């Protein structure tokens, strides 16, 4: 499979921003991380803001693929708990400085394009929990799915935030315990 130039660039930008933050790397460092000429970089991503959005979009696609890899079908708690089990190594390997989306928004609070990219990622992550719940509990009603999905999403977000201060193992165990408790309360085991 051939990787498109824009995807290759976005992958390099994502790695640079994840390692150095959004303010630190200069254009030359971003060009080097992307492995292209400055002209090619700007042809695909004509501004710093476009580079950040491209990196976030790439991160999001990678993240969803990571979470879904090996997901059990259900019924039962397996699909939902799988997300939390996969989140722990993701944070250790790919996000030791915390959620790249939250970090991007913190460094660019006035950017509507970045805010929209973050909102899109968070909405699609919430939708992933709804999908997992429908696998876990095929007869779940829309209201229960929304309510429980929102609660699981908040646990997910808490795990990503707590990883920075508590470490991957501690945050992962706590989030998994909370998710199991929420599912058990609904008789999903």
C-alpha positions in Angstrom: 0.0 0.0 0.0 1.3 3.4 -1.0 1.2 6.1 1.7 0.0 9.5 0.4 2.4 12.3 0.8 0.0 14.3 3.0 -0.4 11.3 5.3 3.4 10.8 5.5 3.8 14.5 6.3 1.0 14.4 8.9 2.7 11.3 10.6 6.0 13.2 10.9 4.2 16.3 12.2 2.3 14.3 14.8 5.5 12.7 16.0 7.2 16.1 16.3 4.4 17.8 18.1 3.9 14.8 20.4 7.6 14.9 21.4 8.2 18.7 21.5 4.8 20.3 22.0 3.2 22.7 19.5 5.2 25.8 20.1 8.8 24.5 20.3 9.5 22.9 16.9 10.4 25.5 14.2 9.5 25.1 10.6 12.8 23.5 9.8 12.4 20.9 12.5 8.8 20.2 11.2 10.1 19.9 7.7 12.8 17.4 8.8 10.3 15.4 10.9 8.0 15.2 7.8 10.9 14.2 5.6 10.0 16.5 2.8 11.1 19.8 1.4 9.8 23.1 2.8 7.9 23.6 -0.5 6.2 20.2 -0.2 5.3 20.8 3.4 3.7 24.1 2.7 1.9 22.8 -0.4 0.1 20.2 1.7 -0.1 22.2 5.0 0.0 25.9 4.1 0.1 27.2 7.7 1.2 26.2 11.2 -2.5 25.8 12.1 -3.0 23.5 9.1 0.0 21.5 10.2 -1.4 21.1 13.7 -4.9 20.1 12.4 -3.2 17.6 10.0 -1.2 16.1 12.8 -4.3 15.8 15.0 -6.4 14.2 12.3 -3.6 11.7 11.7 -3.3 11.0 15.4 -7.1 10.4 15.6 -7.1 7.9 12.8 -4.2 6.1 14.4 -5.8 6.2 17.8 -9.2 4.7 16.7 -7.4 2.0 14.7 -5.3 1.2 17.8 -8.3 0.9 20.1 -10.3 -1.2 17.7 -7.5 -3.7 17.0 -8.5 -7.1 18.4 -11.8 -5.8 19.9 -14.1 -8.7 20.9 -17.6 -8.8 19.4 -19.6 -9.2 22.6 -22.1 -9.6 24.2 -20.6 -8.9 27.6 -18.2 -6.3 28.9 -15.4 -7.3 26.7 -15.7 -4.6 23.9 -15.9 -1.8 26.4 -13.1 -3.0 28.7 -10.9 -3.6 25.6 -10.8 0.2 25.0 -9.5 0.8 28.5 -7.0 -2.1 28.3 -5.7 -0.7 24.9 -5.6 2.9 26.2 -2.9 2.1 28.9 -0.2 1.0 26.4 -1.2 3.8 24.0 -0.5 6.4 26.7 2.8 4.7 27.6 4.0 4.4 24.0 2.4 7.3 22.2 1.2 9.9 24.7 3.5 10.1 27.7 3.0 13.9 27.8 -0.8 13.6 27.9 -3.6 13.9 25.4 -2.2 15.5 22.2 -5.7 17.0 21.5 -6.0 18.7 24.9 -2.4 19.9 24.6 -3.1 21.4 21.2 -6.1 23.2 22.4 -4.2 24.5 25.5 -1.4 25.9 23.2 -3.8 27.3 20.6 -7.0 28.4 22.5 -8.0 30.9 19.9 -7.8 28.6 16.9 -11.3 27.6 15.6 -9.8 25.0 13.3 -7.9 23.3 16.1 -10.9 23.5 18.4 -13.1 21.9 15.7 -10.5 19.1 15.2 -10.4 18.4 19.0 -14.2 18.5 19.2 -14.4 16.1 16.2 -12.0 13.7 17.9 -13.8 13.7 21.2 -17.2 13.2 19.5 -15.9 10.2 17.5 -14.4 8.8 20.7 -17.8 9.1 22.4 -19.3 7.4 19.4 -16.8 4.5 19.8 -18.1 4.0 23.3 -21.7 3.8 22.0 -20.6 1.2 19.4 -18.8 -0.8 22.2 -21.9 -0.6 24.4 -24.2 -1.9 21.5 -21.8 -4.8 21.1 -21.7 -5.4 24.8 -25.5 -5.1 25.4 -27.3 -5.6 22.0 -30.7 -4.6 23.4 -29.5 -1.3 25.0 -31.8 1.6 24.5 -30.7 4.9 23.1 -31.0 6.7 26.5 -29.1 4.1 28.4 -26.5 4.0 25.6 -26.0 7.8 25.7 -26.0 8.0 29.5 -23.5 5.0 30.0 -21.5 6.0 27.0 -21.0 9.5 28.3 -19.9 8.2 31.7 -17.4 5.8 30.1 -16.1 8.7 27.9 -15.5 10.7 31.1 -13.6 7.8 32.6 -11.5 7.6 29.4 -10.7 11.3 29.5 -9.8 11.0 33.2 -7.5 8.2 32.5 -5.7 10.2 29.8 -5.3 13.2 32.1 -4.3 11.2 35.2 -1.6 9.3 33.3 0.6 12.4 33.3 0.5 12.7 37.1 -0.2 9.2 38.3 1.5 7.1 35.6 0.1 4.7 33.1 -0.3 1.7 35.4 -2.1 3.5 38.2 -4.4 5.5 35.9 -5.1 2.4 33.8 -6.1 0.3 36.8 -8.3 3.0 38.3 -10.1 3.6 35.0 -10.6 -0.1 34.3 -12.0 -0.5 37.9 -14.4 2.4 37.3 -15.5 1.1 33.9 -16.1 -2.4 35.3 -18.2 -0.9 38.1 -20.3 1.1 35.7 -20.9 -2.0 33.6 -21.6 -4.2 36.6 -24.2 -1.7 37.8 -26.0 -2.3 34.4 -25.5 -6.1 34.7 -23.0 -6.2 31.9 -20.3 -8.6 32.7 
